[in-house]
Amino acid sequence: MKHETPRPPLSRGCTWLVAGILGASGLALLALGLCLWVPAQRSNSWPTVSGLITGHRIESSRYGKKLTYDYTVGVDYVYEVERIRHTGHSFSHAAATLPLPSYKSREAAEAAYASEPSFRDWQAGQRVTVFYDPTNPADSVLQKGVSRLGLSICLLATGMLGAAAWEGWKLRRRAATS
């Protein structure tokens, strides 16, 4: 029978390093989450104008180890604020494309856009409500409000900061008792 020697506990320096990395990562993620969440939150009070869908586009994104592609449909639209014509491309603060299914090929996405009922309201010539930033009317979205992505990142960051604070508190308590 093989005898294993017990591992020594992590040194305080190593534990402080882990807590510091958790804290720094949490702060960085919190900054990213707020950069996504705050503009989305501001759009709740943006004024609206009527816009017109002018066309669509197919966007691709890579994912996974095999670097496979996913294809989604986005729409382009025009709207007018104070007699100045603007062009928009963003669906929301979290996504440039419509919140509808993604497809495994560009052709499948094109076919779905042309024939599926879920895309009926997003065809060229359809009227849409556009939410625009009154301080920068060229900034617009078709769906206002909080981005789930920004909120999720903020929650993850808060958890990381909480874990870092907990570890730091335990280390300080251990140092005080020794």
N, C-alpha and C positions, 0 to 999 in steps of 0.2 A: 504494500500500500504506500502510495506516494504521499509524503508529508508536505503540505503547503504552508508557507509562513504567512501570517496575516499581513494584509496591506496596512501600512501606516495611514492614519487619517490625513486628509489634505491639510497642508500648512495654512496658517492664517493668511499669509501673503497670497497664496493661490486662491483662497476663498474670497479675499478682498478683490483680487483681479477679476474673478468670475462676477462678483457683484458689480464691479465697475463696468465691465463689458455689458452686462445686462442693463445697467442704468443708462449707459451711453447709447446703446442700441434702442432702448425704449424712448429716449429723447429724440433720436433721429427719426424713428417711426412716428412719433407724435407730431413732429414738425411736418412730415410728409402727409399724414392724415389730415392735419389742420389745413394744409395747402389745398387739399381736395375738398374738405368738408365746408370750409368757410365760404368760398364763392358759391357753392351749391346752396348753402343756407341763405345767402344774400338774395339769390334769385327768387325766393318766395315772395319778395315785394316788388319784383320787376314788373313794369307795365307790359301790356300785350298789344300786338297788332296782327292783322290778318296777313298771312303769307301764302305763297303759291309754290307747290312742289314743281321744280323744273326738270328734275331727272333723278337718276339713281346711280349708284356705284357699287361695285363688289369689292370688299376689302378682305385681305387675307392676313392670317396670323399663324405663326408656327408654335407648336407646343410638343411636349413629350420628347423622349429619348430618340425616337426615330425621326424627329423633326417633321412630323406630319402637319398639314395645313388645315385650317378651318376657314370657311368663307362665310361672311356675313354681308347683309345688305344695308347700305346707307343711302340717305336721300339728300339732295341739294335743294335749297329753297331760296326764294327771294322775298324781301319785305321792304317796306318803305317807312322811314321815320323822318319826320319834318322835311318831306319831299326829297330825301336822299335815299337812293336805292342801295340796299345791302344784300349780300349773298351769305347764306348760312349753310353749314355742313354738319353741325353737332346736334345729336339727338338730345343728349343731356350732359351734365357735367361729368358723368362717369363713363359715357360711351359716345362714340362718334356714329355708331350704327344703331339700327332699330333693335328693340328688345324682343326679337323674334328668333326662331331657330337658326342655328348655323348649319352649314352644309359641307360635305366632304370634297366638293369640286366646284369650280367657278361656274361650270355649265349647270350644275344642279341648283346653285343659288340663282342664276339667271332664269332658269325655268320656273322656279318657285315664285320669284318676283312677278313673272308674267302671268302665272295661272292660279296661285293659291289665294283663297279668300282673305287670309290674314294680311295680305299686302294691298287689298283693295283701297284702303284709305290713304295709301302712300304712293299712288301712281302720279305721273306727271299730269299737271293740270288740276290736281286736288287742292282745295283750300285747307290751310292749317293755321292754328294759333301759334304765334311766335312770341316767346318771352325774350325781351332784350334789356341789356344793361343801360339805364338812362344816362349814366356818365360816359359810356362807350357803346353807342348803339350798334356798332359792328359786332359786338359780342352777343350771341343769341343762342337759345336752345329751344327745342320743341317740348321738352318736359322739364319743368322747374323742380326745385326742391333738393333735399338732402341726398347725397350720393351714399349708397350702402357701402361702397368700397371705402370711402373716406371715413365713415363711421366705424367700420370694421377695423381699419388700421389704427384708429384712435383707441378703440377698445383693446386691441392686442398690445399696443404701446403702454396703455395704463396697466395691464397685467404684468408686463415686463418690468415697469417701474415699481410696481408693488412688490414683485419678487425680489428686486434689487434692494428695496428698502427693508424688506423682511430679513434678508441675509445680512445686510449691514447692521440692523438692530440686534440680531443674534450674535454677531461678532463683537459688537460693543458690549453687550451684556456679558459675554464670555470673558472679555478682556477686563471688565470691571470686577468680576468674581475671582479672577486669578491673581 
